[in-house]
Amino acid sequence: MVRIRLKKFGTKKRPYYRIVVQDARKPRDGTTIEEVGLYHPIEAEDKQIVFDAERVRYWLGVGAQPSDTVRKILNKKNFTR
């Protein structure tokens, strides 16, 4: 199964994440199919979340399942299919 989830980058106490499409059996920081966005939790509120809505819609349309955290992030931006 393909999942849309977060891949962690950054340093201790300064994390940032990439929103990626990845095989569910791969480790968190393993190889990805596609990177579709960024999440910076310590940035200003309007700069925290950036993603390609068209590509996310495509992956959801072909059956990719978002993780709980990614689902919350997409809902913050009022994302709808």
DSSP file with accessible surface (Angstrom, degrees, kcal/mol):
  #  RESIDUE AA STRUCTURE BP1 BP2  ACC     N-H-->O    O-->H-N    N-H-->O    O-->H-N    TCO  KAPPA ALPHA  PHI   PSI    X-CA   Y-CA   Z-CA
    1    1 A M              0   0  126      0, 0.0    23,-2.9     0, 0.0     2,-0.4   0.000 360.0 360.0 360.0 145.4    0.0    0.0    0.0
    2    2 A V  E     -A   23   0A  44     21,-0.2    63,-2.2    61,-0.2     2,-0.3  -0.789 360.0-169.0 -98.7 136.5    1.1    3.5   -0.8
    3    3 A R  E     -Ab  22  65A  62     19,-3.1    19,-2.9    -2,-0.4     2,-0.6  -0.929  23.0-137.7-125.4 150.3    1.0    6.2    2.0
    4    4 A I  E     +Ab  21  66A   0     61,-1.9    63,-2.6    -2,-0.3     2,-0.3  -0.946  50.2 141.8-102.1 116.2    1.4    9.9    2.1
    5    5 A R  E     -A   20   0A  41     15,-2.5    15,-3.1    -2,-0.6     2,-0.3  -0.838  48.9 -80.1-147.4-178.2    3.4   10.6    5.2
    6    6 A L  E     -A   19   0A  25     -2,-0.3     2,-0.5    13,-0.2    13,-0.2  -0.709  24.7-159.7 -95.8 144.6    6.2   12.8    6.7
    7    7 A K  E     -A   18   0A  27     11,-2.2    11,-2.4    -2,-0.3     2,-0.3  -0.991  25.6-128.8-121.6 122.7    9.9   12.3    6.2
    8    8 A K  E     +A   17   0A  86     -2,-0.5     2,-0.3     9,-0.2     9,-0.2  -0.544  35.5 158.0 -84.7 137.1   12.0   14.0    9.0
    9    9 A F  E     +A   16   0A  59      7,-2.9     7,-2.0    -2,-0.3     2,-0.2  -0.819  31.4  60.7-137.1 178.7   14.9   16.4    8.3
   10   10 A G  E    S-A   15   0A  47     -2,-0.3     2,-0.2     5,-0.2     3,-0.1  -0.513  77.2 -66.6  98.2-167.8   16.6   19.1   10.3
   11   11 A T  E >   -A   14   0A  98      3,-1.1     3,-2.1    -2,-0.2    -2,-0.1  -0.609  66.7 -57.2-116.6 179.1   18.5   19.1   13.5
   12   12 A K  T 3  S+     0   0  184      1,-0.3    -1,-0.1    -2,-0.2    -2,-0.0  -0.344 125.6   2.1 -60.3 131.3   17.7   18.5   17.2
   13   13 A K  T 3  S+     0   0  180      1,-0.1    -1,-0.3    -3,-0.1    -3,-0.0   0.502 124.5  74.5  65.8   6.5   15.0   20.9   18.3
   14   14 A R  E <   +A   11   0A 150     -3,-2.1    -3,-1.1     2,-0.1    -2,-0.1  -0.364  67.2 163.1-137.2  56.8   14.7   22.4   14.7
   15   15 A P  E     +A   10   0A  27      0, 0.0    27,-0.4     0, 0.0     2,-0.3  -0.375  14.2 178.8 -78.2 154.8   12.9   19.8   12.7
   16   16 A Y  E     -A    9   0A  71     -7,-2.0    -7,-2.9    24,-0.1     2,-0.4  -0.958  13.5-147.9-144.5 160.1   11.2   20.1    9.4
   17   17 A Y  E     -AC   8  39A  53     22,-2.9    22,-3.0    -2,-0.3     2,-0.4  -0.944   8.2-141.4-131.3 148.6    9.4   17.5    7.4
   18   18 A R  E     -AC   7  38A  67    -11,-2.4   -11,-2.2    -2,-0.4     2,-0.7  -0.906  22.7-131.5-104.3 138.5    8.8   16.7    3.8
   19   19 A I  E     +AC   6  37A   1     18,-2.3    17,-2.7    -2,-0.4    18,-1.3  -0.823  42.0 176.3 -88.8 116.9    5.4   15.4    2.8
   20   20 A V  E     -AC   5  35A   0    -15,-3.1   -15,-2.5    -2,-0.7     2,-0.5  -0.863  37.5-127.7-127.2 157.4    6.2   12.3    0.7
   21   21 A V  E     +AC   4  34A   0     13,-3.2    12,-2.9    -2,-0.3    13,-1.3  -0.926  46.9 160.6-101.2 124.9    4.5    9.5   -1.1
   22   22 A Q  E     -A    3   0A   0    -19,-2.9   -19,-3.1    -2,-0.5     2,-0.2  -0.989  47.4 -95.2-148.8 151.1    6.1    6.3    0.0
   23   23 A D  E >   -A    2   0A  36      8,-0.3     3,-1.5    -2,-0.3   -21,-0.2  -0.481  37.1-129.8 -64.9 134.9    5.5    2.5    0.2
   24   24 A A  T 3  S+     0   0   33    -23,-2.9    -1,-0.1     1,-0.3   -22,-0.1   0.750 105.0  58.9 -62.8 -22.9    4.1    1.7    3.6
   25   25 A R  T 3  S+     0   0  203    -24,-0.3    -1,-0.3     2,-0.0   -23,-0.1   0.618  87.8  92.7 -83.9 -10.6    6.7   -1.0    4.2
   26   26 A K  S <  S-     0   0   89     -3,-1.5    -4,-0.0     1,-0.1     6,-0.0  -0.463  86.2-100.3 -80.0 153.4    9.6    1.3    3.8
   27   27 A P    >   -     0   0   90      0, 0.0     3,-2.1     0, 0.0    -1,-0.1  -0.296  39.4-100.5 -68.6 161.2   11.2    3.0    6.8
   28   28 A R  T 3  S+     0   0  132      1,-0.3   -23,-0.1    -4,-0.0    -2,-0.1   0.857 122.5  34.4 -51.5 -45.0   10.3    6.7    7.6
   29   29 A D  T 3  S+     0   0   77    -22,-0.1    -1,-0.3     3,-0.0     3,-0.1   0.143  99.8 110.6-101.0  21.8   13.5    8.1    6.0
   30   30 A G  S <  S-     0   0   17     -3,-2.1    -4,-0.0     1,-0.2     2,-0.0   0.052  79.9 -46.7 -80.7-165.0   13.8    5.5    3.3
   31   31 A T        -     0   0   97      1,-0.1    -8,-0.3     2,-0.0     2,-0.3  -0.325  58.7-152.3 -68.8 146.6   13.3    5.9   -0.5
   32   32 A T        -     0   0   42      1,-0.1   -10,-0.2   -10,-0.1     3,-0.1  -0.803  21.1-143.4-118.6 160.2   10.3    7.8   -1.7
   33   33 A I  S    S-     0   0   92    -12,-2.9     2,-0.3     1,-0.3   -11,-0.2   0.887  85.0 -13.6 -83.8 -46.1    8.1    7.7   -4.8
   34   34 A E  E     -C   21   0A  48    -13,-1.3   -13,-3.2     0, 0.0     2,-0.5  -0.982  55.7-132.5-158.2 144.9    7.5   11.5   -4.8
   35   35 A E  E     +C   20   0A  91     -2,-0.3   -15,-0.2   -15,-0.2     3,-0.1  -0.894  26.3 172.1 -99.1 125.9    7.9   14.5   -2.6
   36   36 A V  E     -     0   0A   7    -17,-2.7    16,-2.9    -2,-0.5     2,-0.3   0.467  54.3 -19.6-115.5  -4.1    4.7   16.6   -2.7
   37   37 A G  E     -CD  19  51A  13    -18,-1.3   -18,-2.3    14,-0.3     2,-0.3  -0.995  54.0-106.4-179.5-177.1    5.2   19.2    0.0
   38   38 A L  E     -CD  18  50A  63     12,-3.7    12,-2.5    -2,-0.3     2,-0.4  -0.963  12.9-163.8-133.2 150.1    6.9   20.7    3.1
   39   39 A Y  E     -CD  17  49A  35    -22,-3.0   -22,-2.9    -2,-0.3    10,-0.2  -0.965   5.7-178.8-137.2 115.8    5.9   21.1    6.7
   40   40 A H    >   -     0   0   49      8,-2.8     3,-1.4    -2,-0.4   -24,-0.1  -0.881   4.4-172.8-113.1  96.4    7.9   23.5    9.0
   41   41 A P  T 3  S+     0   0   36      0, 0.0    -1,-0.1     0, 0.0   -25,-0.1   0.724  82.2  49.0 -67.4 -18.8    6.3   23.3   12.4
   42   42 A I  T 3  S+     0   0   84    -27,-0.4     3,-0.1     6,-0.1     2,-0.1   0.397  91.7  96.9-104.6   7.5    8.5   26.2   13.9
   43   43 A E  S <  S-     0   0   83     -3,-1.4     5,-0.1     1,-0.2     0, 0.0  -0.272  91.7 -69.5 -80.7 175.5    7.9   28.7   11.1
   44   44 A A    >>  -     0   0   54      1,-0.1     3,-1.6     3,-0.1     4,-0.7  -0.290  54.8-103.9 -62.4 153.6    5.4   31.5   11.1
   45   45 A E  G >4 S+     0   0  142      1,-0.3     3,-0.7     2,-0.2     4,-0.4   0.844 119.6  48.1 -53.7 -40.7    1.8   30.3   10.8
   46   46 A D  G 34 S+     0   0  119      1,-0.2    -1,-0.3     2,-0.1     3,-0.1   0.669 114.5  46.2 -79.2 -12.5    1.4   31.2    7.2
   47   47 A K  G <4 S+     0   0  127     -3,-1.6    -1,-0.2     1,-0.1    -2,-0.2   0.382  87.0  90.9-107.5   3.1    4.7   29.6    6.1
   48   48 A Q  S << S+     0   0   20     -3,-0.7    -8,-2.8    -4,-0.7     2,-0.5   0.886  85.7  41.6 -68.9 -41.1    4.3   26.3    7.9
   49   49 A I  E     +D   39   0A  10     -4,-0.4     2,-0.4   -10,-0.2   -10,-0.2  -0.936  57.2 163.0-121.2 125.7    2.6   24.2    5.3
   50   50 A V  E     +D   38   0A  87    -12,-2.5   -12,-3.7    -2,-0.5     2,-0.3  -0.988  15.0 150.7-137.5 125.9    3.4   24.1    1.5
   51   51 A F  E     -D   37   0A  42     -2,-0.4     2,-1.0   -14,-0.3   -14,-0.3  -0.990  50.3-107.6-153.2 159.5    2.2   21.3   -0.8
   52   52 A D     >  -     0   0   80    -16,-2.9     4,-2.1    -2,-0.3     3,-0.2  -0.780  30.0-167.5 -88.8 100.0    1.3   20.7   -4.4
   53   53 A A  H  > S+     0   0   31     -2,-1.0     4,-2.6     1,-0.2     5,-0.2   0.854  83.2  56.7 -61.6 -35.5   -2.5   20.2   -4.1
   54   54 A E  H  > S+     0   0  151      1,-0.2     4,-2.0     2,-0.2    -1,-0.2   0.924 109.5  44.4 -64.0 -43.7   -2.8   18.8   -7.6
   55   55 A R  H  > S+     0   0   76     -3,-0.2     4,-2.5     2,-0.2    -1,-0.2   0.885 112.1  52.6 -69.9 -36.7   -0.3   16.0   -6.9
   56   56 A V  H  X S+     0   0    1     -4,-2.1     4,-2.6     2,-0.2     5,-0.2   0.938 109.5  49.6 -63.9 -43.4   -1.9   15.2   -3.6
   57   57 A R  H  X S+     0   0  106     -4,-2.6     4,-2.2     1,-0.2    -2,-0.2   0.903 109.9  52.1 -60.1 -41.2   -5.3   14.9   -5.2
   58   58 A Y  H  X S+     0   0  112     -4,-2.0     4,-1.5     2,-0.2    -2,-0.2   0.953 111.2  45.3 -59.4 -50.8   -3.8   12.6   -7.8
   59   59 A W  H  <>S+     0   0   33     -4,-2.5     5,-2.7     1,-0.2     4,-0.2   0.882 113.1  49.7 -65.8 -37.0   -2.2   10.2   -5.2
   60   60 A L  H ><5S+     0   0   13     -4,-2.6     3,-1.1     1,-0.2    -1,-0.2   0.887 108.7  55.3 -66.0 -34.7   -5.4   10.2   -3.2
   61   61 A G  H 3<5S+     0   0   65     -4,-2.2    -2,-0.2     1,-0.3    -1,-0.2   0.804 106.4  49.3 -67.0 -30.8   -7.3    9.4   -6.4
   62   62 A V  T 3<5S-     0   0   84     -4,-1.5    -1,-0.3    -5,-0.1    -2,-0.2   0.340 130.6 -89.1 -93.7   6.7   -5.2    6.3   -7.1
   63   63 A G  T < 5S+     0   0   42     -3,-1.1    -3,-0.2     1,-0.3   -61,-0.2   0.508  70.5 151.8 109.0   5.2   -5.6    5.0   -3.6
   64   64 A A      < -     0   0    2     -5,-2.7    -1,-0.3    -6,-0.2   -61,-0.2  -0.466  36.0-141.3 -68.9 140.8   -2.8    6.4   -1.5
   65   65 A Q  E     -b    3   0A  80    -63,-2.2   -61,-1.9    -2,-0.1     2,-0.2  -0.905   9.9-135.9-105.7 125.0   -3.7    6.7    2.2
   66   66 A P  E     -b    4   0A   9      0, 0.0   -61,-0.2     0, 0.0   -45,-0.0  -0.514  23.1-115.8 -76.0 147.2   -2.6    9.7    4.2
   67   67 A S     >  -     0   0   18    -63,-2.6     4,-2.6    -2,-0.2     5,-0.2  -0.295  33.2-102.3 -70.2 166.9   -1.2    9.2    7.7
   68   68 A D  H  > S+     0   0  108      1,-0.2     4,-2.0     2,-0.2     5,-0.1   0.911 122.9  49.0 -58.9 -42.1   -3.1   10.7   10.6
   69   69 A T  H  > S+     0   0   75      2,-0.2     4,-2.2     1,-0.2    -1,-0.2   0.922 111.4  48.0 -66.0 -44.0   -0.6   13.6   10.9
   70   70 A V  H  > S+     0   0    0    -66,-0.2     4,-2.8     1,-0.2     5,-0.2   0.902 108.5  55.4 -65.4 -37.6   -0.7   14.4    7.2
   71   71 A R  H  X S+     0   0  101     -4,-2.6     4,-2.2     1,-0.2    -1,-0.2   0.936 109.1  47.4 -60.0 -42.1   -4.5   14.3    7.2
   72   72 A K  H  X S+     0   0  144     -4,-2.0     4,-1.7     2,-0.2    -1,-0.2   0.902 111.3  51.1 -65.0 -40.7   -4.5   16.9   10.0
   73   73 A I  H  X S+     0   0    5     -4,-2.2     4,-1.1     2,-0.2    -2,-0.2   0.927 111.0  47.7 -63.3 -44.4   -2.0   19.0    8.1
   74   74 A L  H  <>S+     0   0    7     -4,-2.8     5,-2.3     1,-0.2     3,-0.4   0.894 109.7  53.2 -65.2 -36.4   -4.1   18.9    4.9
   75   75 A N  H ><5S+     0   0   95     -4,-2.2     3,-1.6    -5,-0.2    -1,-0.2   0.830 100.6  61.3 -68.2 -31.0   -7.2   19.8    6.9
   76   76 A K  H 3<5S+     0   0  118     -4,-1.7    -1,-0.2     1,-0.3    -2,-0.2   0.853 106.6  46.1 -60.9 -35.2   -5.4   22.9    8.4
   77   77 A K  T 3<5S-     0   0   96     -4,-1.1    -1,-0.3    -3,-0.4    -2,-0.2   0.261 117.6-116.0 -89.5  10.6   -5.1   24.2    4.8
   78   78 A N  T < 5 +     0   0  141     -3,-1.6     2,-0.3     1,-0.2    -3,-0.2   0.885  50.9 178.2  55.6  42.8   -8.8   23.3    4.1
   79   79 A F      < +     0   0   22     -5,-2.3     2,-0.3    -6,-0.1    -1,-0.2  -0.595   6.4 179.2 -78.7 132.0   -7.8   20.8    1.5
   80   80 A T              0   0  101     -2,-0.3   -23,-0.1     1,-0.1    -5,-0.0  -0.963 360.0 360.0-129.7 152.0  -10.6   18.9   -0.2
   81   81 A R              0   0  187     -2,-0.3    -1,-0.1   -25,-0.0    -2,-0.0   0.712 360.0 360.0 -67.7 360.0  -10.4   16.3   -2.9
